[in-house]
Amino acid sequence: MCNTSRKPVSRQFSAARPRTPQRGIAIVTVLLVVALAATLAASVVWRELVAVRDVENQRLNVQTMWVERAAVEWARATLRAQSSTSNVVYVGQAWSAPVQDVQLADFLPRDTVALNGELAHAYISGEVEDAQAKFNLTDLVSRAGPNAPWQIDSAGIEAYRRLLGALALNPTLAEATASYMLRSLGNGNGAGDGWPMQLVSPQDLARVPGYDAATVKALTGYVTVLPEYTNVNANTASEPALQAAIPTLSASQAHMLVERRQTAYFVSASDIALLLSAVLTNGALPSGTLVSTNSGYFLVHCRIHSAKVNLRMDTLIARYGIGDFSWTAVVWAHRVAG
């Protein structure tokens, strides 16, 4: 009798067979988890980098703002110092010297240069401009007192007409501009029929009916808008501005005044009258003359630029008082990026 034991071959074969589908799913799941973790990590790192860049940009913006403020304060100090030594404003004084592309690292202590990397590599340039070298559009209107109503000023109208004529522009724009300014001031009582926005800069003339882009561009270098009635400074004004400020002044006579001040500045309006005595009646400047030899308003132009920074700020400074009792104030500041 043969008693031979037999093993379950089929069961052993079934147990040794690999489970291929389950292993594939596990690998794919692991890869998905790893990819998701990597994506989340990259997102966190990216957000951190953006946050760091944002903080750096904010810091750089604040730093440049303080540099611009320092430049304005320097200009104010220079203007106060000039007023204590002379009551005449002319090109050649300390305020008129421009600053051309000076590296900011030259003004920073050596131990702080590394902490202000981008700012230290930036350059600053700037200049101070006599705002009263141009015709003031505010001269088109006037009033008898602080609480009196505004009214059109005839002398200002005639002066602006002369400026427009000297620039070969339409003289009738003088009346239209004065009317616009009068309405923008609410006729002095806070109300008016159509109350447009007030003029702040020459570019705002585009809002006045009758002006086109070419006219505004032609006038930009010859007009300004100041907070009060002012005269034109004969020591800094252009020839067309002098023609506007002095009635009956011809183009050749304006050129003569500009040539004369190159050698000796005008101390007073009497100097101008003396130079023009041959063509003046009784040796005095004509009635309606809007000329002087001093200034109370100045424009400070400041620019900071580097590989990452390109900012410009224009600031209008008013100077009051005379001599050691003079002081300055910022009227407005306009900051432009780009």
NORFEN-V190727 format. One record per pair of residues at least 4 apart in sequence whose ideal C-beta (glycine too) atoms are under 7 Angstrom apart, sorted by the first residue. I is the first residue (numbers start at 1). J is the second residue. If there is no record, write none. Layout:
i->(I | I)
j->(J | J)
This chain:
i->(7 | 8 | 9 | 10 | 11 | 12 | 13 | 19 | 20 | 21 | 22 | 23 | 24 | 25 | 26 | 27 | 28 | 29 | 30 | 31 | 32 | 33 | 34 | 35 | 36 | 37 | 38 | 39 | 40 | 41 | 42 | 43 | 44 | 45 | 46 | 47 | 48 | 49 | 50 | 51 | 52 | 53 | 54 | 55 | 56 | 57 | 58 | 59 | 60 | 60 | 60 | 60 | 61 | 62 | 63 | 63 | 63 | 64 | 64 | 64 | 64 | 64 | 65 | 66 | 67 | 67 | 67 | 67 | 68 | 68 | 68 | 68 | 69 | 70 | 71 | 71 | 71 | 71 | 72 | 72 | 72 | 72 | 73 | 74 | 75 | 75 | 75 | 75 | 76 | 76 | 76 | 77 | 78 | 78 | 78 | 79 | 79 | 79 | 79 | 79 | 79 | 80 | 80 | 80 | 80 | 81 | 82 | 82 | 82 | 82 | 83 | 83 | 83 | 83 | 84 | 84 | 84 | 87 | 87 | 88 | 88 | 88 | 88 | 88 | 89 | 89 | 89 | 89 | 89 | 89 | 89 | 90 | 90 | 90 | 91 | 91 | 91 | 92 | 95 | 96 | 98 | 99 | 99 | 99 | 100 | 101 | 101 | 102 | 102 | 102 | 103 | 104 | 104 | 104 | 104 | 104 | 105 | 105 | 105 | 108 | 108 | 108 | 108 | 112 | 113 | 116 | 117 | 118 | 118 | 118 | 118 | 121 | 122 | 122 | 122 | 122 | 123 | 123 | 124 | 124 | 125 | 126 | 126 | 126 | 126 | 127 | 128 | 128 | 129 | 129 | 129 | 130 | 130 | 130 | 130 | 131 | 131 | 131 | 131 | 131 | 131 | 132 | 132 | 132 | 132 | 132 | 132 | 133 | 133 | 133 | 133 | 133 | 134 | 134 | 134 | 134 | 135 | 135 | 135 | 135 | 135 | 135 | 135 | 135 | 136 | 136 | 136 | 137 | 137 | 137 | 137 | 137 | 138 | 138 | 138 | 138 | 139 | 139 | 139 | 139 | 139 | 139 | 140 | 140 | 140 | 140 | 140 | 140 | 140 | 140 | 141 | 141 | 141 | 141 | 141 | 141 | 141 | 141 | 142 | 142 | 142 | 143 | 143 | 143 | 143 | 143 | 144 | 148 | 149 | 149 | 149 | 150 | 150 | 150 | 150 | 152 | 152 | 152 | 153 | 154 | 155 | 155 | 155 | 156 | 157 | 157 | 157 | 157 | 158 | 158 | 158 | 159 | 159 | 159 | 159 | 160 | 160 | 160 | 160 | 161 | 161 | 161 | 162 | 162 | 162 | 163 | 163 | 163 | 163 | 163 | 163 | 164 | 164 | 164 | 164 | 164 | 165 | 166 | 166 | 166 | 167 | 167 | 167 | 169 | 169 | 169 | 172 | 173 | 173 | 173 | 174 | 175 | 176 | 176 | 176 | 176 | 177 | 177 | 178 | 179 | 180 | 180 | 180 | 181 | 181 | 182 | 183 | 183 | 183 | 183 | 184 | 184 | 184 | 184 | 184 | 185 | 186 | 186 | 186 | 186 | 187 | 196 | 197 | 199 | 199 | 199 | 200 | 200 | 201 | 202 | 202 | 202 | 202 | 202 | 203 | 205 | 205 | 205 | 206 | 206 | 211 | 211 | 213 | 214 | 215 | 216 | 219 | 222 | 222 | 222 | 226 | 226 | 227 | 230 | 230 | 231 | 231 | 231 | 231 | 232 | 232 | 232 | 232 | 232 | 232 | 233 | 233 | 233 | 233 | 233 | 234 | 234 | 234 | 234 | 234 | 234 | 235 | 235 | 235 | 235 | 237 | 237 | 237 | 239 | 239 | 239 | 239 | 239 | 240 | 241 | 242 | 242 | 242 | 242 | 243 | 243 | 243 | 245 | 245 | 245 | 246 | 246 | 246 | 247 | 247 | 247 | 248 | 249 | 249 | 250 | 251 | 252 | 253 | 253 | 254 | 255 | 256 | 257 | 257 | 257 | 260 | 261 | 261 | 266 | 266 | 266 | 267 | 267 | 268 | 269 | 269 | 269 | 269 | 269 | 270 | 271 | 272 | 272 | 272 | 273 | 273 | 273 | 273 | 273 | 276 | 277 | 280 | 280 | 285 | 296 | 296 | 296 | 297 | 297 | 298 | 298 | 299 | 299 | 300 | 300 | 301 | 302 | 302 | 303 | 304 | 304 | 305 | 305 | 310 | 310 | 311 | 311 | 312 | 313 | 313 | 313 | 314 | 315 | 315 | 316 | 316 | 317 | 317 | 317 | 318 | 318 | 318 | 319 | 319 | 320 | 320 | 321 | 321 | 321 | 322)
j->(12 | 12 | 13 | 14 | 15 | 16 | 17 | 23 | 24 | 25 | 26 | 27 | 28 | 29 | 30 | 31 | 32 | 33 | 34 | 35 | 36 | 37 | 38 | 39 | 40 | 41 | 42 | 43 | 44 | 45 | 46 | 47 | 48 | 49 | 50 | 51 | 52 | 53 | 54 | 55 | 56 | 57 | 58 | 59 | 60 | 61 | 62 | 63 | 64 | 118 | 119 | 309 | 65 | 66 | 67 | 116 | 119 | 68 | 119 | 304 | 309 | 311 | 69 | 70 | 71 | 104 | 124 | 304 | 72 | 302 | 304 | 313 | 73 | 74 | 75 | 124 | 126 | 302 | 76 | 300 | 315 | 330 | 77 | 78 | 79 | 128 | 300 | 317 | 80 | 317 | 328 | 81 | 82 | 94 | 95 | 83 | 95 | 298 | 317 | 319 | 328 | 84 | 326 | 327 | 328 | 85 | 86 | 93 | 94 | 95 | 319 | 322 | 323 | 326 | 323 | 324 | 326 | 294 | 322 | 235 | 265 | 267 | 293 | 294 | 93 | 130 | 233 | 235 | 236 | 294 | 295 | 235 | 236 | 265 | 96 | 235 | 236 | 96 | 128 | 128 | 127 | 124 | 125 | 126 | 125 | 123 | 125 | 106 | 123 | 124 | 123 | 108 | 119 | 120 | 122 | 124 | 113 | 120 | 121 | 112 | 113 | 116 | 120 | 116 | 120 | 120 | 121 | 122 | 306 | 308 | 309 | 306 | 304 | 305 | 306 | 309 | 305 | 306 | 302 | 304 | 303 | 300 | 301 | 302 | 303 | 301 | 298 | 300 | 298 | 299 | 301 | 233 | 236 | 295 | 298 | 224 | 226 | 297 | 298 | 299 | 316 | 230 | 231 | 232 | 233 | 295 | 297 | 233 | 236 | 237 | 238 | 241 | 222 | 223 | 224 | 241 | 159 | 160 | 163 | 222 | 223 | 232 | 241 | 244 | 224 | 226 | 230 | 177 | 181 | 199 | 223 | 225 | 225 | 226 | 228 | 229 | 153 | 156 | 159 | 229 | 230 | 290 | 152 | 153 | 156 | 157 | 160 | 177 | 178 | 181 | 150 | 151 | 152 | 153 | 178 | 181 | 182 | 185 | 151 | 153 | 229 | 148 | 149 | 150 | 151 | 188 | 148 | 188 | 187 | 188 | 189 | 182 | 185 | 187 | 188 | 157 | 178 | 182 | 157 | 158 | 159 | 288 | 290 | 160 | 161 | 174 | 175 | 178 | 162 | 247 | 288 | 163 | 244 | 245 | 290 | 164 | 174 | 177 | 244 | 165 | 171 | 174 | 166 | 243 | 244 | 167 | 222 | 240 | 241 | 243 | 244 | 169 | 170 | 171 | 173 | 174 | 171 | 240 | 243 | 244 | 218 | 222 | 240 | 173 | 215 | 218 | 176 | 177 | 210 | 211 | 178 | 179 | 180 | 208 | 209 | 210 | 181 | 208 | 182 | 183 | 184 | 196 | 208 | 185 | 199 | 187 | 192 | 194 | 195 | 196 | 195 | 196 | 197 | 198 | 199 | 198 | 190 | 191 | 192 | 195 | 192 | 207 | 207 | 204 | 205 | 225 | 204 | 225 | 225 | 216 | 219 | 220 | 223 | 224 | 216 | 211 | 216 | 219 | 211 | 216 | 215 | 216 | 217 | 218 | 219 | 220 | 223 | 238 | 240 | 241 | 230 | 297 | 331 | 296 | 297 | 245 | 290 | 291 | 292 | 237 | 241 | 242 | 245 | 290 | 291 | 237 | 292 | 293 | 294 | 295 | 242 | 257 | 266 | 272 | 291 | 293 | 261 | 265 | 266 | 293 | 241 | 242 | 245 | 243 | 251 | 254 | 255 | 258 | 244 | 245 | 246 | 249 | 254 | 257 | 249 | 251 | 254 | 289 | 290 | 291 | 285 | 289 | 291 | 286 | 288 | 289 | 286 | 253 | 254 | 254 | 255 | 256 | 257 | 276 | 258 | 259 | 260 | 261 | 272 | 275 | 275 | 265 | 266 | 271 | 272 | 293 | 271 | 293 | 293 | 273 | 285 | 291 | 292 | 293 | 274 | 275 | 276 | 285 | 291 | 277 | 280 | 283 | 284 | 285 | 280 | 283 | 284 | 285 | 289 | 318 | 319 | 320 | 316 | 318 | 317 | 319 | 314 | 316 | 315 | 317 | 314 | 312 | 313 | 312 | 309 | 311 | 309 | 310 | 337 | 338 | 335 | 337 | 336 | 333 | 334 | 335 | 334 | 330 | 333 | 331 | 332 | 328 | 330 | 331 | 328 | 329 | 331 | 326 | 328 | 326 | 327 | 325 | 326 | 327 | 326)
